[in-house]
């Protein structure tokens, strides 16, 4: 009976240690996740500020607008030379 109590206590101690280890790991994982979320938000803001977060359609539209603007300036330049 005494031996069983001792084994039971040892099992409880081992389980407590494992639980504590898992809690520490969980807290570290949550901290890492929070850090990654913050880094992702900063990256998205930087991409937006630099204009890198555009879709291909947005880039095509921007290029088309730039071409139209360049054509207008070309026509104005040619008219001014006449």
mmCIF file of the N, C-alpha and C atoms, coordinates in Angstrom:
data_MODEL
# 
_entry.id   MODEL 
# 
loop_
_atom_site.group_PDB 
_atom_site.id 
_atom_site.type_symbol 
_atom_site.label_atom_id 
_atom_site.label_alt_id 
_atom_site.label_comp_id 
_atom_site.label_asym_id 
_atom_site.label_entity_id 
_atom_site.label_seq_id 
_atom_site.pdbx_PDB_ins_code 
_atom_site.Cartn_x 
_atom_site.Cartn_y 
_atom_site.Cartn_z 
_atom_site.occupancy 
_atom_site.B_iso_or_equiv 
_atom_site.pdbx_formal_charge 
_atom_site.auth_seq_id 
_atom_site.auth_comp_id 
_atom_site.auth_asym_id 
_atom_site.auth_atom_id 
_atom_site.pdbx_PDB_model_num 
ATOM 1   N N  . UNK A 1 1  ? 0.827  -1.194 0.000   1.00 0.00 ? 1  UNK A N  1 
ATOM 2   C CA . UNK A 1 1  ? 0.000  0.000  0.000   1.00 0.00 ? 1  UNK A CA 1 
ATOM 3   C C  . UNK A 1 1  ? 0.872  1.259  0.000   1.00 0.00 ? 1  UNK A C  1 
ATOM 4   N N  . UNK A 1 2  ? 1.891  1.237  0.855   1.00 0.00 ? 2  UNK A N  1 
ATOM 5   C CA . UNK A 1 2  ? 2.792  2.389  0.951   1.00 0.00 ? 2  UNK A CA 1 
ATOM 6   C C  . UNK A 1 2  ? 3.540  2.597  -0.367  1.00 0.00 ? 2  UNK A C  1 
ATOM 7   N N  . UNK A 1 3  ? 3.904  1.481  -0.990  1.00 0.00 ? 3  UNK A N  1 
ATOM 8   C CA . UNK A 1 3  ? 4.625  1.541  -2.264  1.00 0.00 ? 3  UNK A CA 1 
ATOM 9   C C  . UNK A 1 3  ? 3.727  2.154  -3.337  1.00 0.00 ? 3  UNK A C  1 
ATOM 10  N N  . UNK A 1 4  ? 2.465  1.801  -3.317  1.00 0.00 ? 4  UNK A N  1 
ATOM 11  C CA . UNK A 1 4  ? 1.506  2.350  -4.292  1.00 0.00 ? 4  UNK A CA 1 
ATOM 12  C C  . UNK A 1 4  ? 1.339  3.851  -4.103  1.00 0.00 ? 4  UNK A C  1 
ATOM 13  N N  . UNK A 1 5  ? 1.289  4.305  -2.845  1.00 0.00 ? 5  UNK A N  1 
ATOM 14  C CA . UNK A 1 5  ? 1.182  5.732  -2.568  1.00 0.00 ? 5  UNK A CA 1 
ATOM 15  C C  . UNK A 1 5  ? 2.408  6.473  -3.093  1.00 0.00 ? 5  UNK A C  1 
ATOM 16  N N  . UNK A 1 6  ? 3.566  5.866  -2.886  1.00 0.00 ? 6  UNK A N  1 
ATOM 17  C CA . UNK A 1 6  ? 4.801  6.480  -3.343  1.00 0.00 ? 6  UNK A CA 1 
ATOM 18  C C  . UNK A 1 6  ? 4.816  6.570  -4.873  1.00 0.00 ? 6  UNK A C  1 
ATOM 19  N N  . UNK A 1 7  ? 4.404  5.510  -5.527  1.00 0.00 ? 7  UNK A N  1 
ATOM 20  C CA . UNK A 1 7  ? 4.343  5.516  -6.996  1.00 0.00 ? 7  UNK A CA 1 
ATOM 21  C C  . UNK A 1 7  ? 3.329  6.550  -7.490  1.00 0.00 ? 7  UNK A C  1 
ATOM 22  N N  . UNK A 1 8  ? 2.223  6.637  -6.785  1.00 0.00 ? 8  UNK A N  1 
ATOM 23  C CA . UNK A 1 8  ? 1.191  7.612  -7.154  1.00 0.00 ? 8  UNK A CA 1 
ATOM 24  C C  . UNK A 1 8  ? 1.732  9.039  -7.031  1.00 0.00 ? 8  UNK A C  1 
ATOM 25  N N  . UNK A 1 9  ? 2.457  9.311  -5.956  1.00 0.00 ? 9  UNK A N  1 
ATOM 26  C CA . UNK A 1 9  ? 3.048  10.641 -5.763  1.00 0.00 ? 9  UNK A CA 1 
ATOM 27  C C  . UNK A 1 9  ? 4.078  10.940 -6.843  1.00 0.00 ? 9  UNK A C  1 
ATOM 28  N N  . UNK A 1 10 ? 4.876  9.935  -7.172  1.00 0.00 ? 10 UNK A N  1 
ATOM 29  C CA . UNK A 1 10 ? 5.873  10.125 -8.224  1.00 0.00 ? 10 UNK A CA 1 
ATOM 30  C C  . UNK A 1 10 ? 5.196  10.418 -9.570  1.00 0.00 ? 10 UNK A C  1 
ATOM 31  N N  . UNK A 1 11 ? 4.140  9.678  -9.836  1.00 0.00 ? 11 UNK A N  1 
ATOM 32  C CA . UNK A 1 11 ? 3.388  9.915  -11.074 1.00 0.00 ? 11 UNK A CA 1 
ATOM 33  C C  . UNK A 1 11 ? 2.815  11.333 -11.100 1.00 0.00 ? 11 UNK A C  1 
ATOM 34  N N  . UNK A 1 12 ? 2.301  11.763 -9.968  1.00 0.00 ? 12 UNK A N  1 
ATOM 35  C CA . UNK A 1 12 ? 1.746  13.118 -9.886  1.00 0.00 ? 12 UNK A CA 1 
ATOM 36  C C  . UNK A 1 12 ? 2.839  14.157 -10.103 1.00 0.00 ? 12 UNK A C  1 
ATOM 37  N N  . UNK A 1 13 ? 4.005  13.942 -9.501  1.00 0.00 ? 13 UNK A N  1 
ATOM 38  C CA . UNK A 1 13 ? 5.115  14.884 -9.666  1.00 0.00 ? 13 UNK A CA 1 
ATOM 39  C C  . UNK A 1 13 ? 5.557  14.958 -11.136 1.00 0.00 ? 13 UNK A C  1 
ATOM 40  N N  . UNK A 1 14 ? 5.638  13.801 -11.770 1.00 0.00 ? 14 UNK A N  1 
ATOM 41  C CA . UNK A 1 14 ? 6.021  13.764 -13.191 1.00 0.00 ? 14 UNK A CA 1 
ATOM 42  C C  . UNK A 1 14 ? 4.979  14.501 -14.031 1.00 0.00 ? 14 UNK A C  1 
ATOM 43  N N  . UNK A 1 15 ? 3.718  14.266 -13.759 1.00 0.00 ? 15 UNK A N  1 
ATOM 44  C CA . UNK A 1 15 ? 2.660  14.943 -14.509 1.00 0.00 ? 15 UNK A CA 1 
ATOM 45  C C  . UNK A 1 15 ? 2.693  16.449 -14.279 1.00 0.00 ? 15 UNK A C  1 
ATOM 46  N N  . UNK A 1 16 ? 2.961  16.880 -13.054 1.00 0.00 ? 16 UNK A N  1 
ATOM 47  C CA . UNK A 1 16 ? 3.058  18.308 -12.764 1.00 0.00 ? 16 UNK A CA 1 
ATOM 48  C C  . UNK A 1 16 ? 4.203  18.937 -13.555 1.00 0.00 ? 16 UNK A C  1 
ATOM 49  N N  . UNK A 1 17 ? 5.332  18.240 -13.595 1.00 0.00 ? 17 UNK A N  1 
ATOM 50  C CA . UNK A 1 17 ? 6.479  18.742 -14.353 1.00 0.00 ? 17 UNK A CA 1 
ATOM 51  C C  . UNK A 1 17 ? 6.162  18.839 -15.845 1.00 0.00 ? 17 UNK A C  1 
ATOM 52  N N  . UNK A 1 18 ? 5.494  17.819 -16.354 1.00 0.00 ? 18 UNK A N  1 
ATOM 53  C CA . UNK A 1 18 ? 5.120  17.827 -17.772 1.00 0.00 ? 18 UNK A CA 1 
ATOM 54  C C  . UNK A 1 18 ? 4.137  18.954 -18.080 1.00 0.00 ? 18 UNK A C  1 
ATOM 55  N N  . UNK A 1 19 ? 3.188  19.156 -17.171 1.00 0.00 ? 19 UNK A N  1 
ATOM 56  C CA . UNK A 1 19 ? 2.214  20.239 -17.352 1.00 0.00 ? 19 UNK A CA 1 
ATOM 57  C C  . UNK A 1 19 ? 2.915  21.591 -17.347 1.00 0.00 ? 19 UNK A C  1 
ATOM 58  N N  . UNK A 1 20 ? 3.837  21.774 -16.421 1.00 0.00 ? 20 UNK A N  1 
ATOM 59  C CA . UNK A 1 20 ? 4.578  23.036 -16.342 1.00 0.00 ? 20 UNK A CA 1 
ATOM 60  C C  . UNK A 1 20 ? 5.402  23.247 -17.619 1.00 0.00 ? 20 UNK A C  1 
ATOM 61  N N  . UNK A 1 21 ? 6.015  22.197 -18.091 1.00 0.00 ? 21 UNK A N  1 
ATOM 62  C CA . UNK A 1 21 ? 6.801  22.265 -19.333 1.00 0.00 ? 21 UNK A CA 1 
ATOM 63  C C  . UNK A 1 21 ? 5.903  22.646 -20.514 1.00 0.00 ? 21 UNK A C  1 
ATOM 64  N N  . UNK A 1 22 ? 4.725  22.045 -20.584 1.00 0.00 ? 22 UNK A N  1 
ATOM 65  C CA . UNK A 1 22 ? 3.780  22.358 -21.657 1.00 0.00 ? 22 UNK A CA 1 
ATOM 66  C C  . UNK A 1 22 ? 3.274  23.796 -21.554 1.00 0.00 ? 22 UNK A C  1 
ATOM 67  N N  . UNK A 1 23 ? 3.044  24.271 -20.338 1.00 0.00 ? 23 UNK A N  1 
ATOM 68  C CA . UNK A 1 23 ? 2.596  25.662 -20.156 1.00 0.00 ? 23 UNK A CA 1 
ATOM 69  C C  . UNK A 1 23 ? 3.664  26.635 -20.639 1.00 0.00 ? 23 UNK A C  1 
ATOM 70  N N  . UNK A 1 24 ? 4.920  26.362 -20.282 1.00 0.00 ? 24 UNK A N  1 
ATOM 71  C CA . UNK A 1 24 ? 6.020  27.227 -20.726 1.00 0.00 ? 24 UNK A CA 1 
ATOM 72  C C  . UNK A 1 24 ? 6.102  27.219 -22.254 1.00 0.00 ? 24 UNK A C  1 
ATOM 73  N N  . UNK A 1 25 ? 5.998  26.030 -22.849 1.00 0.00 ? 25 UNK A N  1 
ATOM 74  C CA . UNK A 1 25 ? 6.062  25.914 -24.305 1.00 0.00 ? 25 UNK A CA 1 
ATOM 75  C C  . UNK A 1 25 ? 4.903  26.670 -24.951 1.00 0.00 ? 25 UNK A C  1 
ATOM 76  N N  . UNK A 1 26 ? 3.707  26.538 -24.363 1.00 0.00 ? 26 UNK A N  1 
ATOM 77  C CA . UNK A 1 26 ? 2.525  27.220 -24.888 1.00 0.00 ? 26 UNK A CA 1 
ATOM 78  C C  . UNK A 1 26 ? 2.702  28.734 -24.817 1.00 0.00 ? 26 UNK A C  1 
ATOM 79  N N  . UNK A 1 27 ? 3.203  29.228 -23.679 1.00 0.00 ? 27 UNK A N  1 
ATOM 80  C CA . UNK A 1 27 ? 3.422  30.672 -23.532 1.00 0.00 ? 27 UNK A CA 1 
ATOM 81  C C  . UNK A 1 27 ? 4.442  31.177 -24.544 1.00 0.00 ? 27 UNK A C  1 
ATOM 82  N N  . UNK A 1 28 ? 5.518  30.398 -24.762 1.00 0.00 ? 28 UNK A N  1 
ATOM 83  C CA . UNK A 1 28 ? 6.518  30.790 -25.744 1.00 0.00 ? 28 UNK A CA 1 
ATOM 84  C C  . UNK A 1 28 ? 5.916  30.793 -27.144 1.00 0.00 ? 28 UNK A C  1 
ATOM 85  N N  . UNK A 1 29 ? 5.129  29.786 -27.470 1.00 0.00 ? 29 UNK A N  1 
ATOM 86  C CA . UNK A 1 29 ? 4.500  29.699 -28.791 1.00 0.00 ? 29 UNK A CA 1 
ATOM 87  C C  . UNK A 1 29 ? 3.538  30.868 -29.004 1.00 0.00 ? 29 UNK A C  1 
ATOM 88  N N  . UNK A 1 30 ? 2.775  31.228 -27.974 1.00 0.00 ? 30 UNK A N  1 
ATOM 89  C CA . UNK A 1 30 ? 1.856  32.363 -28.084 1.00 0.00 ? 30 UNK A CA 1 
ATOM 90  C C  . UNK A 1 30 ? 2.626  33.665 -28.276 1.00 0.00 ? 30 UNK A C  1 
ATOM 91  N N  . UNK A 1 31 ? 3.740  33.812 -27.565 1.00 0.00 ? 31 UNK A N  1 
ATOM 92  C CA . UNK A 1 31 ? 4.580  34.994 -27.727 1.00 0.00 ? 31 UNK A CA 1 
ATOM 93  C C  . UNK A 1 31 ? 5.159  35.076 -29.133 1.00 0.00 ? 31 UNK A C  1 
ATOM 94  N N  . UNK A 1 32 ? 5.619  33.940 -29.651 1.00 0.00 ? 32 UNK A N  1 
ATOM 95  C CA . UNK A 1 32 ? 6.151  33.904 -31.011 1.00 0.00 ? 32 UNK A CA 1 
ATOM 96  C C  . UNK A 1 32 ? 5.070  34.251 -32.029 1.00 0.00 ? 32 UNK A C  1 
ATOM 97  N N  . UNK A 1 33 ? 3.866  33.748 -31.808 1.00 0.00 ? 33 UNK A N  1 
ATOM 98  C CA . UNK A 1 33 ? 2.757  34.036 -32.717 1.00 0.00 ? 33 UNK A CA 1 
ATOM 99  C C  . UNK A 1 33 ? 2.427  35.521 -32.699 1.00 0.00 ? 33 UNK A C  1 
ATOM 100 N N  . UNK A 1 34 ? 2.375  36.117 -31.522 1.00 0.00 ? 34 UNK A N  1 
ATOM 101 C CA . UNK A 1 34 ? 2.112  37.553 -31.418 1.00 0.00 ? 34 UNK A CA 1 
ATOM 102 C C  . UNK A 1 34 ? 3.188  38.352 -32.143 1.00 0.00 ? 34 UNK A C  1 
ATOM 103 N N  . UNK A 1 35 ? 4.431  37.932 -31.982 1.00 0.00 ? 35 UNK A N  1 
ATOM 104 C CA . UNK A 1 35 ? 5.546  38.608 -32.644 1.00 0.00 ? 35 UNK A CA 1 
ATOM 105 C C  . UNK A 1 35 ? 5.412  38.494 -34.164 1.00 0.00 ? 35 UNK A C  1 
ATOM 106 N N  . UNK A 1 36 ? 5.048  37.321 -34.642 1.00 0.00 ? 36 UNK A N  1 
ATOM 107 C CA . UNK A 1 36 ? 4.864  37.130 -36.084 1.00 0.00 ? 36 UNK A CA 1 
ATOM 108 C C  . UNK A 1 36 ? 3.717  37.987 -36.616 1.00 0.00 ? 36 UNK A C  1 
ATOM 109 N N  . UNK A 1 37 ? 2.630  38.077 -35.852 1.00 0.00 ? 37 UNK A N  1 
ATOM 110 C CA . UNK A 1 37 ? 1.504  38.912 -36.276 1.00 0.00 ? 37 UNK A CA 1 
ATOM 111 C C  . UNK A 1 37 ? 1.926  40.374 -36.384 1.00 0.00 ? 37 UNK A C  1 
ATOM 112 N N  . UNK A 1 38 ? 2.691  40.839 -35.394 1.00 0.00 ? 38 UNK A N  1 
ATOM 113 C CA . UNK A 1 38 ? 3.176  42.223 -35.410 1.00 0.00 ? 38 UNK A CA 1 
ATOM 114 C C  . UNK A 1 38 ? 4.092  42.458 -36.606 1.00 0.00 ? 38 UNK A C  1 
ATOM 115 N N  . UNK A 1 39 ? 5.012  41.520 -36.843 1.00 0.00 ? 39 UNK A N  1 
ATOM 116 C CA . UNK A 1 39 ? 5.921  41.650 -37.987 1.00 0.00 ? 39 UNK A CA 1 
ATOM 117 C C  . UNK A 1 39 ? 5.152  41.658 -39.303 1.00 0.00 ? 39 UNK A C  1 
ATOM 118 N N  . UNK A 1 40 ? 4.125  40.814 -39.395 1.00 0.00 ? 40 UNK A N  1 
ATOM 119 C CA . UNK A 1 40 ? 3.320  40.755 -40.615 1.00 0.00 ? 40 UNK A CA 1 
ATOM 120 C C  . UNK A 1 40 ? 2.600  42.084 -40.851 1.00 0.00 ? 40 UNK A C  1 
ATOM 121 N N  . UNK A 1 41 ? 2.033  42.654 -39.787 1.00 0.00 ? 41 UNK A N  1 
ATOM 122 C CA . UNK A 1 41 ? 1.342  43.938 -39.923 1.00 0.00 ? 41 UNK A CA 1 
ATOM 123 C C  . UNK A 1 41 ? 2.308  45.025 -40.379 1.00 0.00 ? 41 UNK A C  1 
ATOM 124 N N  . UNK A 1 42 ? 3.506  45.042 -39.793 1.00 0.00 ? 42 UNK A N  1 
ATOM 125 C CA . UNK A 1 42 ? 4.512  46.040 -40.187 1.00 0.00 ? 42 UNK A CA 1 
ATOM 126 C C  . UNK A 1 42 ? 4.918  45.848 -41.643 1.00 0.00 ? 42 UNK A C  1 
ATOM 127 N N  . UNK A 1 43 ? 5.093  44.605 -42.046 1.00 0.00 ? 43 UNK A N  1 
ATOM 128 C CA . UNK A 1 43 ? 5.469  44.313 -43.428 1.00 0.00 ? 43 UNK A CA 1 
ATOM 129 C C  . UNK A 1 43 ? 4.390  44.777 -44.390 1.00 0.00 ? 43 UNK A C  1 
ATOM 130 N N  . UNK A 1 44 ? 3.129  44.495 -44.059 1.00 0.00 ? 44 UNK A N  1 
ATOM 131 C CA . UNK A 1 44 ? 2.020  44.912 -44.936 1.00 0.00 ? 44 UNK A CA 1 
ATOM 132 C C  . UNK A 1 44 ? 1.963  46.440 -45.045 1.00 0.00 ? 44 UNK A C  1 
ATOM 133 N N  . UNK A 1 45 ? 2.188  47.128 -43.930 1.00 0.00 ? 45 UNK A N  1 
ATOM 134 C CA . UNK A 1 45 ? 2.198  48.601 -43.961 1.00 0.00 ? 45 UNK A CA 1 
ATOM 135 C C  . UNK A 1 45 ? 3.348  49.111 -44.826 1.00 0.00 ? 45 UNK A C  1 
ATOM 136 N N  . UNK A 1 46 ? 4.505  48.505 -44.689 1.00 0.00 ? 46 UNK A N  1 
ATOM 137 C CA . UNK A 1 46 ? 5.657  48.910 -45.497 1.00 0.00 ? 46 UNK A CA 1 
ATOM 138 C C  . UNK A 1 46 ? 5.406  48.658 -46.974 1.00 0.00 ? 46 UNK A C  1 
ATOM 139 N N  . UNK A 1 47 ? 4.798  47.513 -47.273 1.00 0.00 ? 47 UNK A N  1 
ATOM 140 C CA . UNK A 1 47 ? 4.498  47.186 -48.671 1.00 0.00 ? 47 UNK A CA 1 
ATOM 141 C C  . UNK A 1 47 ? 3.498  48.180 -49.242 1.00 0.00 ? 47 UNK A C  1 
ATOM 142 N N  . UNK A 1 48 ? 2.509  48.541 -48.440 1.00 0.00 ? 48 UNK A N  1 
ATOM 143 C CA . UNK A 1 48 ? 1.504  49.498 -48.880 1.00 0.00 ? 48 UNK A CA 1 
ATOM 144 C C  . UNK A 1 48 ? 2.148  50.853 -49.148 1.00 0.00 ? 48 UNK A C  1 
ATOM 145 N N  . UNK A 1 49 ? 3.014  51.275 -48.227 1.00 0.00 ? 49 UNK A N  1 
ATOM 146 C CA . UNK A 1 49 ? 3.678  52.570 -48.357 1.00 0.00 ? 49 UNK A CA 1 
ATOM 147 C C  . UNK A 1 49 ? 4.583  52.597 -49.587 1.00 0.00 ? 49 UNK A C  1 
ATOM 148 N N  . UNK A 1 50 ? 5.206  51.464 -49.893 1.00 0.00 ? 50 UNK A N  1 
ATOM 149 C CA . UNK A 1 50 ? 6.111  51.386 -51.040 1.00 0.00 ? 50 UNK A CA 1 
ATOM 150 C C  . UNK A 1 50 ? 5.368  51.060 -52.332 1.00 0.00 ? 50 UNK A C  1 
ATOM 151 N N  . UNK A 1 51 ? 4.091  50.751 -52.229 1.00 0.00 ? 51 UNK A N  1 
ATOM 152 C CA . UNK A 1 51 ? 3.307  50.417 -53.416 1.00 0.00 ? 51 UNK A CA 1 
ATOM 153 C C  . UNK A 1 51 ? 3.502  48.987 -53.878 1.00 0.00 ? 51 UNK A C  1 
ATOM 154 N N  . UNK A 1 52 ? 4.018  48.147 -53.023 1.00 0.00 ? 52 UNK A N  1 
ATOM 155 C CA . UNK A 1 52 ? 4.283  46.761 -53.422 1.00 0.00 ? 52 UNK A CA 1 
ATOM 156 C C  . UNK A 1 52 ? 3.105  45.830 -53.175 1.00 0.00 ? 52 UNK A C  1 
ATOM 157 N N  . UNK A 1 53 ? 2.092  46.314 -52.506 1.00 0.00 ? 53 UNK A N  1 
ATOM 158 C CA . UNK A 1 53 ? 0.967  45.451 -52.158 1.00 0.00 ? 53 UNK A CA 1 
ATOM 159 C C  . UNK A 1 53 ? -0.135 45.441 -53.204 1.00 0.00 ? 53 UNK A C  1 
ATOM 160 N N  . UNK A 1 54 ? 0.193  45.896 -54.424 1.00 0.00 ? 54 UNK A N  1 
ATOM 161 C CA . UNK A 1 54 ? -0.841 45.977 -55.453 1.00 0.00 ? 54 UNK A CA 1 
ATOM 162 C C  . UNK A 1 54 ? -1.019 44.642 -56.160 1.00 0.00 ? 54 UNK A C  1 
ATOM 163 N N  . UNK A 1 55 ? -2.223 44.447 -56.661 1.00 0.00 ? 55 UNK A N  1 
ATOM 164 C CA . UNK A 1 55 ? -2.488 43.258 -57.458 1.00 0.00 ? 55 UNK A CA 1 
ATOM 165 C C  . UNK A 1 55 ? -1.994 43.506 -58.872 1.00 0.00 ? 55 UNK A C  1 
ATOM 166 N N  . UNK A 1 56 ? -1.909 42.444 -59.667 1.00 0.00 ? 56 UNK A N  1 
ATOM 167 C CA . UNK A 1 56 ? -1.440 42.611 -61.045 1.00 0.00 ? 56 UNK A CA 1 
ATOM 168 C C  . UNK A 1 56 ? -2.394 43.510 -61.832 1.00 0.00 ? 56 UNK A C  1 
ATOM 169 N N  . UNK A 1 57 ? -3.685 43.435 -61.537 1.00 0.00 ? 57 UNK A N  1 
ATOM 170 C CA . UNK A 1 57 ? -4.647 44.306 -62.230 1.00 0.00 ? 57 UNK A CA 1 
ATOM 171 C C  . UNK A 1 57 ? -4.382 45.771 -61.886 1.00 0.00 ? 57 UNK A C  1 
ATOM 172 N N  . UNK A 1 58 ? -4.068 46.026 -60.621 1.00 0.00 ? 58 UNK A N  1 
ATOM 173 C CA . UNK A 1 58 ? -3.771 47.402 -60.212 1.00 0.00 ? 58 UNK A CA 1 
ATOM 174 C C  . UNK A 1 58 ? -2.501 47.910 -60.895 1.00 0.00 ? 58 UNK A C  1 
ATOM 175 N N  . UNK A 1 59 ? -1.494 47.042 -61.010 1.00 0.00 ? 59 UNK A N  1 
ATOM 176 C CA . UNK A 1 59 ? -0.269 47.434 -61.703 1.00 0.00 ? 59 UNK A CA 1 
ATOM 177 C C  . UNK A 1 59 ? -0.557 47.702 -63.173 1.00 0.00 ? 59 UNK A C  1 
ATOM 178 N N  . UNK A 1 60 ? -1.363 46.855 -63.819 1.00 0.00 ? 60 UNK A N  1 
ATOM 179 C CA . UNK A 1 60 ? -1.711 47.055 -65.237 1.00 0.00 ? 60 UNK A CA 1 
ATOM 180 C C  . UNK A 1 60 ? -2.431 48.382 -65.417 1.00 0.00 ? 60 UNK A C  1 
ATOM 181 N N  . UNK A 1 61 ? -3.347 48.690 -64.515 1.00 0.00 ? 61 UNK A N  1 
ATOM 182 C CA . UNK A 1 61 ? -4.079 49.962 -64.593 1.00 0.00 ? 61 UNK A CA 1 
ATOM 183 C C  . UNK A 1 61 ? -3.121 51.135 -64.431 1.00 0.00 ? 61 UNK A C  1 
ATOM 184 N N  . UNK A 1 62 ? -2.199 51.026 -63.490 1.00 0.00 ? 62 UNK A N  1 
ATOM 185 C CA . UNK A 1 62 ? -1.243 52.105 -63.265 1.00 0.00 ? 62 UNK A CA 1 
ATOM 186 C C  . UNK A 1 62 ? -0.341 52.310 -64.487 1.00 0.00 ? 62 UNK A C  1 
ATOM 187 N N  . UNK A 1 63 ? 0.084  51.224 -65.091 1.00 0.00 ? 63 UNK A N  1 
ATOM 188 C CA . UNK A 1 63 ? 0.915  51.310 -66.303 1.00 0.00 ? 63 UNK A CA 1 
ATOM 189 C C  . UNK A 1 63 ? 0.131  51.936 -67.443 1.00 0.00 ? 63 UNK A C  1 
ATOM 190 N N  . UNK A 1 64 ? -1.123 51.515 -67.601 1.00 0.00 ? 64 UNK A N  1 
ATOM 191 C CA . UNK A 1 64 ? -1.965 52.075 -68.651 1.00 0.00 ? 64 UNK A CA 1 
ATOM 192 C C  . UNK A 1 64 ? -2.165 53.582 -68.434 1.00 0.00 ? 64 UNK A C  1 
ATOM 193 N N  . UNK A 1 65 ? -2.418 53.990 -67.209 1.00 0.00 ? 65 UNK A N  1 
ATOM 194 C CA . UNK A 1 65 ? -2.571 55.415 -66.905 1.00 0.00 ? 65 UNK A CA 1 
ATOM 195 C C  . UNK A 1 65 ? -1.293 56.185 -67.234 1.00 0.00 ? 65 UNK A C  1 
ATOM 196 N N  . UNK A 1 66 ? -0.145 55.599 -66.896 1.00 0.00 ? 66 UNK A N  1 
ATOM 197 C CA . UNK A 1 66 ? 1.134  56.251 -67.188 1.00 0.00 ? 66 UNK A CA 1 
ATOM 198 C C  . UNK A 1 66 ? 1.348  56.378 -68.692 1.00 0.00 ? 66 UNK A C  1 
ATOM 199 N N  . UNK A 1 67 ? 0.959  55.358 -69.456 1.00 0.00 ? 67 UNK A N  1 
ATOM 200 C CA . UNK A 1 67 ? 1.090  55.421 -70.920 1.00 0.00 ? 67 UNK A CA 1 
ATOM 201 C C  . UNK A 1 67 ? 0.196  56.512 -71.497 1.00 0.00 ? 67 UNK A C  1 
ATOM 202 N N  . UNK A 1 68 ? -1.023 56.604 -71.004 1.00 0.00 ? 68 UNK A N  1 
ATOM 203 C CA . UNK A 1 68 ? -1.950 57.643 -71.481 1.00 0.00 ? 68 UNK A CA 1 
ATOM 204 C C  . UNK A 1 68 ? -1.369 59.024 -71.189 1.00 0.00 ? 68 UNK A C  1 
ATOM 205 N N  . UNK A 1 69 ? -0.840 59.187 -69.992 1.00 0.00 ? 69 UNK A N  1 
ATOM 206 C CA . UNK A 1 69 ? -0.241 60.469 -69.613 1.00 0.00 ? 69 UNK A CA 1 
ATOM 207 C C  . UNK A 1 69 ? 0.965  60.784 -70.505 1.00 0.00 ? 69 UNK A C  1 
ATOM 208 N N  . UNK A 1 70 ? 1.791  59.777 -70.784 1.00 0.00 ? 70 UNK A N  1 
ATOM 209 C CA . UNK A 1 70 ? 2.966  59.972 -71.636 1.00 0.00 ? 70 UNK A CA 1 
ATOM 210 C C  . UNK A 1 70 ? 2.536  60.342 -73.060 1.00 0.00 ? 70 UNK A C  1 
ATOM 211 N N  . UNK A 1 71 ? 1.480  59.692 -73.558 1.00 0.00 ? 71 UNK A N  1 
ATOM 212 C CA . UNK A 1 71 ? 0.972  60.019 -74.904 1.00 0.00 ? 71 UNK A CA 1 
ATOM 213 C C  . UNK A 1 71 ? 0.481  61.458 -74.962 1.00 0.00 ? 71 UNK A C  1 
ATOM 214 N N  . UNK A 1 72 ? -0.203 61.910 -73.938 1.00 0.00 ? 72 UNK A N  1 
ATOM 215 C CA . UNK A 1 72 ? -0.670 63.303 -73.897 1.00 0.00 ? 72 UNK A CA 1 
ATOM 216 C C  . UNK A 1 72 ? 0.493  64.280 -73.960 1.00 0.00 ? 72 UNK A C  1 
ATOM 217 N N  . UNK A 1 73 ? 1.518  63.996 -73.148 1.00 0.00 ? 73 UNK A N  1 
ATOM 218 C CA . UNK A 1 73 ? 2.683  64.876 -73.151 1.00 0.00 ? 73 UNK A CA 1 
ATOM 219 C C  . UNK A 1 73 ? 3.396  64.838 -74.499 1.00 0.00 ? 73 UNK A C  1 
ATOM 220 N N  . UNK A 1 74 ? 3.434  63.680 -75.116 1.00 0.00 ? 74 UNK A N  1 
ATOM 221 C CA . UNK A 1 74 ? 4.049  63.554 -76.448 1.00 0.00 ? 74 UNK A CA 1 
ATOM 222 C C  . UNK A 1 74 ? 3.288  64.406 -77.461 1.00 0.00 ? 74 UNK A C  1 
ATOM 223 N N  . UNK A 1 75 ? 1.951  64.338 -77.440 1.00 0.00 ? 75 UNK A N  1 
ATOM 224 C CA . UNK A 1 75 ? 1.148  65.149 -78.357 1.00 0.00 ? 75 UNK A CA 1 
ATOM 225 C C  . UNK A 1 75 ? 1.354  66.643 -78.102 1.00 0.00 ? 75 UNK A C  1 
ATOM 226 N N  . UNK A 1 76 ? 1.364  67.031 -76.819 1.00 0.00 ? 76 UNK A N  1 
ATOM 227 C CA . UNK A 1 76 ? 1.592  68.444 -76.485 1.00 0.00 ? 76 UNK A CA 1 
ATOM 228 C C  . UNK A 1 76 ? 2.959  68.899 -76.973 1.00 0.00 ? 76 UNK A C  1 
ATOM 229 N N  . UNK A 1 77 ? 3.956  68.059 -76.832 1.00 0.00 ? 77 UNK A N  1 
ATOM 230 C CA . UNK A 1 77 ? 5.302  68.398 -77.277 1.00 0.00 ? 77 UNK A CA 1 
ATOM 231 C C  . UNK A 1 77 ? 5.326  68.566 -78.795 1.00 0.00 ? 77 UNK A C  1 
ATOM 232 N N  . UNK A 1 78 ? 4.669  67.641 -79.518 1.00 0.00 ? 78 UNK A N  1 
ATOM 233 C CA . UNK A 1 78 ? 4.641  67.737 -80.981 1.00 0.00 ? 78 UNK A CA 1 
ATOM 234 C C  . UNK A 1 78 ? 3.873  68.982 -81.443 1.00 0.00 ? 78 UNK A C  1 
ATOM 235 N N  . UNK A 1 79 ? 2.789  69.293 -80.762 1.00 0.00 ? 79 UNK A N  1 
ATOM 236 C CA . UNK A 1 79 ? 2.021  70.501 -81.103 1.00 0.00 ? 79 UNK A CA 1 
ATOM 237 C C  . UNK A 1 79 ? 2.855  71.761 -80.864 1.00 0.00 ? 79 UNK A C  1 
ATOM 238 N N  . UNK A 1 80 ? 3.637  71.749 -79.817 1.00 0.00 ? 80 UNK A N  1 
ATOM 239 C CA . UNK A 1 80 ? 4.453  72.914 -79.485 1.00 0.00 ? 80 UNK A CA 1 
ATOM 240 C C  . UNK A 1 80 ? 5.568  73.107 -80.499 1.00 0.00 ? 80 UNK A C  1 
ATOM 241 N N  . UNK A 1 81 ? 6.002  72.050 -81.150 1.00 0.00 ? 81 UNK A N  1 
ATOM 242 C CA . UNK A 1 81 ? 7.083  72.167 -82.155 1.00 0.00 ? 81 UNK A CA 1 
ATOM 243 C C  . UNK A 1 81 ? 6.559  72.694 -83.479 1.00 0.00 ? 81 UNK A C  1 
ATOM 244 N N  . UNK A 1 82 ? 5.278  72.632 -83.758 1.00 0.00 ? 82 UNK A N  1 
ATOM 245 C CA . UNK A 1 82 ? 4.714  73.074 -85.036 1.00 0.00 ? 82 UNK A CA 1 
ATOM 246 C C  . UNK A 1 82 ? 4.627  74.543 -85.139 1.00 0.00 ? 82 UNK A C  1 
# 
